[in-house]
């Protein structure tokens, strides 16, 4: 597991402890059978998913 520190100066022991906690949480989630949330960011959508008249009242100058 790669952890990138963007602020602060943690010690090696702190990074190791954080890594262990995150790995344990990951193992528990896999064992529970809970599926991760679907991330639909960037997925293509059919044209009917959007209302073309949603902004009819907007004035463009």
C-alpha positions in Angstrom: 0.0 0.0 0.0 1.4 3.3 -1.1 0.8 6.3 1.2 1.9 9.7 0.1 2.5 12.3 2.8 1.4 15.7 1.5 1.9 17.7 4.7 3.7 17.2 8.0 6.7 15.0 8.8 5.6 11.6 10.2 8.1 9.2 11.6 8.6 5.7 10.1 6.8 4.2 13.1 3.8 6.5 12.5 3.7 5.6 8.8 3.9 1.9 9.7 1.1 2.2 12.2 -1.1 4.0 9.7 -0.4 1.4 7.0 -1.3 -1.4 9.4 -4.6 0.2 10.3 -5.5 0.8 6.7 -4.6 -2.7 5.7 -6.6 -4.2 8.5 -9.7 -2.1 7.5 -9.2 -3.3 3.9 -9.0 -6.9 5.0 -12.2 -6.6 7.1 -14.1 -5.0 4.3 -13.1 -7.8 1.9 -14.1 -10.4 4.5 -17.5 -8.8 5.1 -18.4 -9.0 1.5 -19.5 -5.3 1.3 -19.1 -4.0 -2.2 -17.3 -0.6 -2.6 -19.4 2.3 -3.7 -19.9 2.6 -7.4 -17.8 5.5 -8.8 -19.5 6.6 -12.0 -17.2 9.6 -12.5 -16.5 9.9 -16.2 -18.8 7.2 -17.3 -20.7 7.9 -20.5 -24.4 8.4 -20.0 -27.2 8.0 -22.6 -28.5 11.3 -24.0 -31.9 10.7 -22.4 -30.3 11.0 -18.9 -30.1 14.7 -19.2 -33.0 17.1 -19.6 -32.3 19.5 -22.5 -34.9 21.9 -21.2 -33.4 22.2 -17.7 -32.0 25.7 -18.3 -34.5 27.2 -20.7 -35.0 30.1 -18.4 -31.3 31.0 -18.4 -30.5 34.2 -20.3 -27.3 34.2 -22.4 -25.9 37.6 -23.2 
